[in-house]
Amino acid sequence: MFNFLSNNFFGSYFSTDMAIDLGTANTLIYVRGQGVVLDEPSVVAIREESGTNGKKMIQQVGLAAKQMLGRTPGNITAIRPMKDGVIADFTVTEQMLKMFIRKVNPPRLFSANPRIVICVPYGSTQVERRAIREAAYGAGARKVELIEEPMAAALGADLPVESPTGSMVVDIGGGTTEVGIISLGGIVYSNSVRVGGDKFDEAIINYIRRNYGMLIGEVTAEFIKKEIGSAFPGSEVREIEVKGRNLAEGIPRSFTISSNEILEALNEPLNSIASAVKTALEHTPPELGSDIAEKGMVMTGGGALLRDIDRLLMEETGLSVIVADDPLSCVARGAGIALENMDQSIGIFASD
């Protein structure tokens, strides 16, 4: 008579199931039936108490912690626990996940632990996947399924992943770029390079240090990239005034930099992405290749927002390139679609 109060019923009825895009730069959480409810930087600020055995405490996570990057006093460190799409600091990642989950799913009476779908880079190792799975269990998950980023990106971009035609997706995240060829609900070929938004910022910092003798921080480099960064020479040259520290004098100075210089600075990471796309096309079976030649490729991820990056890939491959709607949340939305169909879509989840 009371069979309906079994564990499964209780769990599914009272839990807030969620899909998490645990990215190098940002973490997005999709809640079943609600859509994307959280989008915060993957940054944690840690306070260390004074004394020899001083305890480490988490001060802030997300946006509040990102605003502290490069501005913290000696006893507070702002760190990014994810690197190249995988966990660099296990304990901090687990705590960060816990706090994000608590934000979208505050503990309440009769609440069951959530089932979680979490994204992993295609090229991640078994050890890296196990670490992500364990971090999710440590953060309070009842059940954890992994989905590879190219598959999640394709689902989020509304590509026909189940059909017998080839679809191509290029997902440029903060730490990795994933290129995937998808057909019949599976990944036929995927190529992952550890180049993304972070490498763009790094290239800008190094270019300015080399050519201007100025030191700028990650936040300033990201601002320059968003304001005047581009992947293809344009007719209009934009300029921006930036402040940094003069390395020779050791004092703050301001200087002006142009979009053409940023294009030159980004040349190397952009070439790595273009060659990853070409490699994927070379490994595509001929039948699927003809589908992709007809339909082109879809770009997702924050890197797809770099001005004219679609034009660069169009010139390099000769294929049409479409930037997905809201590319930043595309992977999270795709993982959410997998979550909504969790009981039927066994084939699309990744194994350890």
Residue pairs with C-beta under 8 A, 6 or more apart in sequence:
10 112
11 112
11 113
11 115
11 142
12 115
13 112
14 110
14 111
14 112
15 111
15 112
15 113
15 114
15 115
15 142
16 31
16 32
16 104
16 105
16 111
16 114
17 31
17 32
17 114
17 115
17 116
17 339
17 342
18 29
18 30
18 31
18 32
18 101
18 104
18 105
18 114
18 115
18 116
18 117
18 339
19 29
19 30
19 116
19 117
19 118
19 119
19 147
19 332
19 335
19 336
19 338
19 339
20 27
20 28
20 29
20 30
20 97
20 100
20 116
20 117
20 118
20 119
20 136
20 332
20 335
21 27
21 28
21 29
21 30
21 119
21 152
21 329
21 331
21 332
21 335
22 42
22 82
22 93
22 97
22 118
22 119
22 132
23 42
23 82
23 85
23 119
23 173
23 174
23 175
23 331
24 42
24 80
24 82
24 83
24 84
24 85
24 173
24 174
24 175
24 176
24 196
24 197
24 198
25 41
25 42
25 80
25 173
25 174
25 175
25 196
25 197
25 198
25 302
26 39
26 40
26 41
26 42
26 174
26 302
26 328
27 38
27 39
27 40
27 41
27 42
27 62
27 96
27 97
27 100
28 36
28 38
28 39
28 328
28 329
28 331
28 332
29 36
29 37
29 38
29 100
29 101
29 104
29 332
30 36
30 37
30 332
30 333
30 335
30 336
30 339
31 37
31 104
31 105
32 336
32 339
32 340
35 333
35 336
36 329
36 332
36 333
36 336
37 104
38 100
38 103
38 104
39 328
39 329
39 332
40 61
40 62
40 63
40 100
41 62
41 63
41 65
41 66
42 80
42 81
42 82
42 96
42 174
43 61
43 62
43 65
43 66
43 68
43 69
43 78
43 79
43 80
44 58
44 60
44 61
44 65
44 78
44 79
44 80
44 81
44 92
44 95
44 96
45 58
45 59
45 60
45 61
45 64
45 65
45 68
45 72
45 76
45 77
45 78
45 79
46 56
46 57
46 58
46 59
46 76
46 77
46 78
46 79
46 92
47 56
47 57
47 58
47 59
47 75
47 76
48 54
48 55
48 56
48 57
48 75
48 76
48 77
49 55
49 56
49 57
49 75
50 75
58 92
58 95
58 96
58 99
59 65
59 76
60 68
61 95
61 96
61 99
61 100
62 99
62 100
65 78
66 78
66 219
68 76
68 78
69 78
69 217
69 218
69 219
70 78
70 217
70 218
70 219
71 78
72 78
79 89
79 92
80 88
81 87
81 88
81 89
81 92
81 93
81 96
82 88
82 93
82 175
83 175
84 121
84 175
84 176
84 194
85 120
85 121
85 124
85 149
85 173
85 174
85 175
85 176
85 192
85 194
85 196
86 120
86 121
86 124
86 128
86 131
86 132
86 175
87 93
87 128
87 131
87 132
87 135
90 131
90 134
90 135
93 135
94 134
94 135
94 138
94 139
97 135
97 136
97 138
97 139
98 138
98 139
98 140
101 114
101 139
101 140
105 111
105 114
112 142
113 140
113 141
113 142
114 140
114 141
114 142
115 141
115 142
115 143
115 144
115 145
115 339
115 342
116 136
116 141
116 143
116 144
116 145
117 144
117 145
117 146
117 147
117 335
117 336
117 338
117 339
117 342
117 349
118 132
118 133
118 136
118 144
118 145
118 146
118 147
118 335
119 146
119 147
119 148
119 149
119 152
119 331
119 332
119 335
120 128
120 129
120 132
120 146
120 147
120 148
120 149
120 350
121 148
121 149
121 175
121 176
121 178
121 192
122 148
122 149
122 150
122 178
122 180
122 187
122 190
122 191
122 192
123 176
123 178
123 190
123 191
123 192
124 132
124 192
126 352
129 146
129 350
129 352
130 352
132 146
133 144
133 146
133 352
136 144
137 144
145 338
145 342
145 349
146 349
146 350
146 351
146 352
147 334
147 335
147 338
147 348
147 349
147 350
148 178
148 180
148 187
148 190
148 350
149 171
149 173
149 176
149 178
149 180
149 331
150 169
150 171
150 178
150 179
150 180
150 182
150 187
150 190
151 161
151 180
151 182
151 187
151 334
151 338
151 348
151 350
152 331
152 332
152 334
152 335
152 338
153 169
153 171
153 178
153 180
153 298
153 300
153 301
153 324
153 330
153 331
153 334
154 161
154 167
154 169
154 180
154 182
154 298
154 334
155 161
155 333
155 334
155 335
155 337
155 338
155 348
156 300
156 324
156 329
156 330
156 331
156 332
156 333
156 334
156 335
156 336
156 337
157 169
157 298
157 300
157 324
157 325
157 330
157 334
159 167
159 169
159 182
159 298
160 167
161 167
161 182
161 183
161 185
161 348
162 184
162 185
163 183
163 184
164 183
164 184
165 183
165 288
165 291
165 295
166 181
166 182
166 183
166 188
166 284
166 285
166 287
166 288
166 289
166 290
166 291
166 292
166 295
167 181
167 182
167 183
167 291
167 292
167 295
167 298
168 179
168 180
168 181
168 182
168 280
168 281
168 284
168 292
168 295
168 296
168 297
168 298
169 178
169 179
169 180
169 182
169 297
169 298
169 299
169 300
170 177
170 178
170 179
170 273
170 277
170 297
170 298
170 299
170 300
170 304
170 313
171 177
171 178
171 179
171 180
171 299
171 300
171 301
171 330
171 331
172 196
172 197
172 273
172 299
172 300
172 301
172 302
172 303
172 304
172 306
172 309
173 196
173 197
173 301
173 302
173 303
173 331
174 196
174 197
174 198
174 302
175 194
175 196
175 197
175 198
176 192
176 193
176 194
176 195
176 196
177 192
177 193
177 195
177 196
177 272
177 273
177 276
177 301
177 303
178 190
178 191
178 192
179 190
179 191
179 192
179 276
179 277
179 279
179 280
180 187
180 189
180 190
180 280
181 187
181 188
181 189
181 190
181 280
181 283
181 284
181 288
181 292
182 188
183 288
183 291
185 345
185 347
185 348
186 347
186 348
188 284
188 285
188 288
189 280
189 283
189 284
190 280
191 276
191 279
191 280
191 283
192 276
193 272
193 273
193 276
195 269
195 272
195 273
195 276
196 301
196 302
196 303
197 222
197 225
197 302
197 303
199 269
199 272
200 225
200 229
200 266
200 269
200 303
200 306
201 218
201 221
201 222
201 225
202 221
203 265
203 266
203 268
203 269
204 216
204 221
204 224
204 225
204 229
204 262
204 265
204 266
205 215
205 216
205 217
205 218
205 221
206 265
207 261
207 262
207 264
207 265
208 214
208 215
208 216
208 221
208 242
208 244
208 257
208 265
209 215
209 247
211 261
212 244
212 255
212 257
213 246
213 247
213 248
214 242
214 244
214 245
214 246
214 247
214 253
214 255
215 244
215 245
215 247
216 224
216 242
216 243
216 244
216 245
220 242
220 243
220 244
224 240
224 242
224 257
224 262
225 262
225 266
225 306
226 305
227 238
227 240
228 238
228 239
228 240
228 257
228 258
228 259
228 262
229 259
229 262
229 263
229 266
229 306
229 307
230 259
230 262
230 263
230 306
230 307
230 308
231 263
231 266
231 270
231 306
231 307
231 308
231 309
231 311
231 312
232 263
232 307
232 308
232 309
232 311
232 312
232 315
233 260
233 263
234 259
234 307
234 308
236 259
237 258
237 259
237 260
238 258
238 259
239 256
239 257
239 258
239 259
240 256
240 257
241 254
241 255
241 256
242 254
242 255
242 256
242 257
243 252
243 253
243 254
244 252
244 253
244 254
244 255
245 251
245 252
245 253
246 252
246 253
266 306
270 309
270 312
273 303
273 313
274 312
274 313
274 316
277 297
277 313
277 316
277 317
278 316
278 317
281 289
281 292
281 317
284 292
292 319
293 319
295 320
296 319
296 320
296 321
296 322
297 313
297 317
297 319
297 320
297 321
297 322
298 321
298 322
298 323
298 324
299 309
299 310
299 313
299 321
299 322
299 323
299 324
299 327
300 324
300 327
300 330
300 331
301 327
301 328
301 330
301 331
302 327
302 328
303 309
304 310
304 323
304 324
304 327
305 323
305 327
305 328
310 321
310 322
310 323
311 321
313 319
313 321
314 320
314 321
324 330
326 333
338 345
338 348
338 349
